[in-house]
Amino acid sequence: MKTIAIRIFPLVFVCLLQSFSLCAQEPLSPETEYSRIRSLAFEGKLPEAETAALILLDSFPSYGDAVVLLARIYAWQQKYEPAGILLDSLLKNEPLNYDALDAKLDLSLWNGDYPYAVSFADSILSSFPADSAIMEKKMRAIAAMESAVKTDSMDILPVSSADTIPAAPAEKPEPGKTDLRLGYNFDTFYED
């Protein structure tokens, strides 16, 4: 009986040591951990994904894909400033990192900085001229700017107290602005 215990003890000891060493190891690979973090983020578990991404970057600080993912996680939480800082630091070292350029363009769109988005898209297109995704984002930024201009330029003219007589504008509208006056009675609308 003693002989069996003596032979089993070292075997159990070695198994325990190996199990402790497996627990203390780094993630299997940065790519595996990146995929896990990405899945967490897409499942909406942003705080958990953020923490895991910070841990991954602590172990692999130059892993560019993880930097971009963390920046996007920040942006999805509307933490635009730290997201921009991360992307700028990555682009300083890797100025043609497409994923970082694309993420920074997305950041400017999500943040509503459309003029910057258009100029930044132009700079990306100088390095990646046939990129339809960047061109589409540029067009979205231009459309958003035009929509804002149209909204700002619309004037609503006052209507007189008489039911069907529109008030005359105080002065002629500026060129490029539309002078639209509507009249009404209680049965129909008509354009003047």
N, C-alpha and C positions, 0 to 999 in steps of 0.2 A: 504494500500500500504506500509506503514511504517512497519507494522508487517511482511510482506513478506520479505522486505529488511533486517530486523533484523534477521530473521531466515535463510536467504540465505547467509548472510555475514560470519557467523561462518563456514558454510559448505564449502564455497569457500576458506576461510582461511585455514581450515584443509587440503583440497585437495592440495593447493599450498605448504603447509609445507611438505606433504608426497612426492610430486613430487621433491622438492629440496632434501629431505633426500635420495630418490632413486638415484639421480644423484651423490651424494657425497659418496655412498657406494663403498666398495671394489668390485672387480669382483665377479660375482656370486659364483664362487669357483675357486681355483687354477687349478683344472683339466679342467674346461671349458675354462679358459683363456689359459692354455697350448695348448689345442686343437686348439684354434683360432690362436695362434702364430705358431703352427706347420703348419697349413694350409697356413698361410701367407708365411712361409719359402718355402714350397713346390710349391707355386705359383710364386716363384722367387722374392718376395718382401722382400729381406733380410734386408735392412736398417730398414724398418718398423718392421719386426719381431724382429730384434736385440733390438730396443728401447722398444718394448712391453715386451720382455723377461727380460730386465734390470728392468723395472717397476715391473714385477711380482716377480723377485728375491728380489727387495727392500722390498716388502710386505711379502714374504715368503722365507727368505734366506736359509733355510735348505731343500727346495724342490729340491731333487736330479734330478728328471726328467727334471726340468727347467734348472738346471745347465748344464746337458748333452746337452740339446737342444741348449742353448746359445753357448756352446763350438762348436757344429757342425755348427751353423750359422756363427760363427767366421771363422771356417775352410773353409766353402764354399766360404767365402770372402777372403781366403788365409791369414787370420790373425792367423797364426799357434801358435805364442807365447802366446797370451792371451788365446787361446783355451787350450793349454797345461797347463797353470797356473790354469785355472778353473778346469780342470779334475784332476790335481794333488791335488788340495785342497779338492776336493770331495773324492778322493781315500784315502787321509790321514785319513778322518773321517769314510769312508765306504770302506775298502780295497777290499771287495768282491762284490762291486756294478757292476753287469755284464754289464749294459748299459754304465757305465763310462769306464770300461775296454775295451769294444768293440769300443767305440768312440776313446779312446786313441790309440788303434791298427790301426783304420782307419786313424787317424791323422798322424801316422808315415808312413803309406803307401802313403797317399796323399802328404806328405812332401818329399817322396823319400828316407826315412831313412830305407832301407830294412834290414840291419843287426840288427838294434834295433827292427824292427817289428818281425823278426824271434825269437829273444830272448824273447821279450815281449809276443809273442804268446805262447812260451813254458811255460812261467810263468803262463799265463792264463789257459793253458791246464792242469797244475798241480792241479788247483782247479776245473776246468770243463773239465775232461778228455774226455768225449764223445761228445764234441761240434764240430759238422761238419763245422759250419760257421767259427769258429776260425781256424780250421785246413785248410780250404780252403784259408783263408787270409794268413796263414803261407806259404802255397804252392805258392801263388801268389808272395809273397816277395822273396822266394827262386828262383822262375823262373826269377824274375826281376834281382836278383843278378847274376844268371848264364848268363842271356842275356847280362848284362853289362860286365862280364868277357870275354865272347866270342867276343864281339865287340872290347874290348881293345886288345885282343890277335891276331886279324886278321892283317896280314901284307900284303901289296900289293907290289908285286915284280915289278921292272921296266922291261919294254919291250925294246929290242934293236930297233934300227932304221930300221932294216930289217923287212919287212912286216910279215914274217911268222916264224921268229926265236926268240923264247923267250930268254931273258937274263938269264944267270945262276945266281942263288942266290949267294950272297957274301960268305955265309957260310951255313952249314946245319941248318935247323930250329931246335929250341929247342924241346925236347920231349913233345908231347901233342899238338903241333901246326901243322897245316896242311900246307903242301907245295903244293900249287895248282898253276900250270902255265898254262896259256891259250895261244894258238897261233891263228892266224887268217890269212886268205887271204880274199879277198873281197867277196867271195862266201859262205864260211862256217866257222864255229868255230870248233875247235877240242881241246881235252884235251891232254896234253903232258904226 
